[in-house]
Amino acid sequence: MLLAQLTQQLESVQALQLTLEAETACLKEKNFSQLNEILLKKQKLLHVINDLDKILATKISQNEIKEDKELRAIKDKIENLLPICQKNNAVNGQLVELSMKSNKHLMQLIKQATGKNSVTYDQKGALNSASLLGKDIQA
């Protein structure tokens, strides 16, 4: 029973690592079409990992893992993967933050370009408060 739970925990952490890598790729490529699906998968995996961790954290389970070489090896693999997952998740958080800042800056530029207060100059150098994205463009 404990072997099955520990193996499931290892598989869940490995799946989480792959999911975080997929999330990183989506964020770097700004391919947001799959991001929602990836985030849902990530959330489900985190719930599974948390639920299994509660079961495996009991004193009885921990003692049995310490005494069994095979169980200890699986636990060691899990403990080696967790910092990698945490690092990937932190990187993804930074990518989201940078993307949000970039989008905010772009929105400000668009508002300035189309706003009433945008100022341009005509061919004679006189002020013209028309929109920078003019209506008479025939491209």
C-alpha positions as CSV (number, residue, x, y, z in Angstrom):
1,M,0.0,0.0,0.0
2,L,2.7,2.5,1.0
3,L,4.8,1.5,-2.1
4,A,1.8,2.3,-4.3
5,Q,1.2,5.6,-2.7
6,L,4.9,6.6,-2.8
7,T,5.1,5.5,-6.5
8,Q,2.0,7.6,-7.2
9,Q,3.6,10.6,-5.5
10,L,6.7,10.2,-7.6
11,E,4.7,10.0,-10.8
12,S,2.7,13.0,-9.8
13,V,5.8,15.1,-9.1
14,Q,7.3,14.0,-12.4
15,A,4.1,15.0,-14.2
16,L,4.2,18.3,-12.4
17,Q,7.7,18.9,-13.6
18,L,6.7,18.2,-17.2
19,T,3.6,20.5,-16.8
20,L,5.8,23.3,-15.4
21,E,8.1,23.0,-18.4
22,A,5.1,23.1,-20.8
23,E,3.9,26.2,-18.9
24,T,7.3,27.8,-19.3
25,A,7.3,27.2,-23.0
26,C,3.8,28.7,-23.4
27,L,4.8,31.8,-21.4
28,K,8.1,32.3,-23.3
29,E,6.4,31.9,-26.7
30,K,3.3,33.9,-25.5
31,N,1.2,31.0,-26.7
32,F,-1.7,31.5,-24.3
33,S,-4.1,29.2,-26.1
34,Q,-3.0,26.1,-24.1
35,L,-2.1,27.9,-20.9
36,N,-5.5,27.5,-19.3
37,E,-5.4,23.8,-19.8
38,I,-1.9,23.5,-18.5
39,L,-2.9,25.6,-15.4
40,L,-5.8,23.3,-14.7
41,K,-3.6,20.2,-15.0
42,K,-1.0,21.8,-12.7
43,Q,-3.7,22.6,-10.1
44,K,-5.0,19.0,-10.2
45,L,-1.5,17.6,-9.8
46,L,-0.8,19.9,-6.8
47,H,-4.0,18.7,-5.1
48,V,-3.0,15.0,-5.7
49,I,0.5,15.7,-4.4
50,N,-0.8,17.5,-1.3
51,D,-3.3,14.7,-0.5
52,L,-0.7,12.0,-0.8
53,D,1.7,14.0,1.3
54,K,-0.8,14.1,4.1
55,I,-1.0,10.3,4.0
56,L,2.7,9.8,3.7
57,A,3.5,12.3,6.4
58,T,2.3,10.1,9.3
59,K,4.8,8.9,11.8
60,I,4.1,5.2,10.9
61,S,4.6,5.9,7.2
62,Q,7.8,7.8,7.8
63,N,9.2,5.1,10.0
64,E,8.4,2.4,7.4
65,I,10.0,4.5,4.6
66,K,13.2,4.9,6.7
67,E,13.5,1.2,7.2
68,D,12.7,0.1,3.6
69,K,15.5,0.6,1.1
70,E,13.2,0.7,-1.9
71,L,10.8,3.1,-0.3
72,R,13.6,5.4,0.7
73,A,15.0,5.4,-2.8
74,I,11.6,6.5,-4.2
75,K,11.4,9.2,-1.5
76,D,14.9,10.4,-2.4
77,K,13.8,10.8,-6.1
78,I,10.8,12.8,-5.0
79,E,12.9,15.0,-2.8
80,N,15.4,15.6,-5.7
81,L,12.6,16.6,-8.1
82,L,10.7,19.0,-5.7
83,P,13.4,21.8,-5.8
84,I,13.4,21.6,-9.6
85,C,9.7,22.0,-9.6
86,Q,9.9,24.9,-7.2
87,K,12.5,26.7,-9.3
88,N,10.5,26.2,-12.5
89,N,7.4,27.5,-10.8
90,A,9.3,30.6,-9.6
91,V,10.6,31.2,-13.1
92,N,7.0,30.9,-14.5
93,G,5.9,33.5,-11.9
94,Q,8.5,35.9,-13.1
95,L,7.5,35.3,-16.7
96,V,3.9,36.1,-15.8
97,E,4.9,39.2,-14.0
98,L,7.1,40.4,-16.9
99,S,4.3,39.7,-19.4
100,M,1.8,41.7,-17.3
101,K,4.2,44.6,-17.1
102,S,4.7,44.5,-20.8
103,N,1.0,44.4,-21.5
104,K,0.4,47.3,-19.1
105,H,3.1,49.4,-20.9
106,L,1.6,48.5,-24.3
107,M,-1.9,49.6,-23.1
108,Q,-0.5,52.9,-21.9
109,L,1.2,53.5,-25.3
110,I,-2.1,52.7,-27.1
111,K,-4.0,55.0,-24.8
112,Q,-1.5,57.8,-25.4
113,A,-1.6,57.3,-29.2
114,T,-5.3,57.4,-29.4
115,G,-6.1,59.8,-26.6
116,K,-7.4,63.3,-26.9
117,N,-4.2,64.7,-25.4
118,S,-2.0,63.2,-28.1
119,V,-0.1,66.0,-29.8
120,T,1.4,66.0,-33.3
121,Y,2.7,68.6,-35.7
122,D,1.6,69.3,-39.3
123,Q,3.8,70.0,-42.3
124,K,4.1,73.7,-41.3
125,G,5.2,72.8,-37.7
126,A,1.8,73.9,-36.2
127,L,0.4,71.9,-33.3
128,N,-2.2,69.3,-34.4
129,S,-4.1,67.4,-31.6
130,A,-5.5,64.8,-34.0
131,S,-5.1,61.2,-33.3
132,L,-1.8,59.6,-34.1
133,L,-3.6,56.8,-35.8
134,G,-5.4,59.1,-38.3
135,K,-8.6,58.2,-40.1
136,D,-7.5,59.2,-43.6
137,I,-4.8,56.5,-44.0
138,Q,-5.2,54.6,-47.3
139,A,-2.6,51.8,-47.0
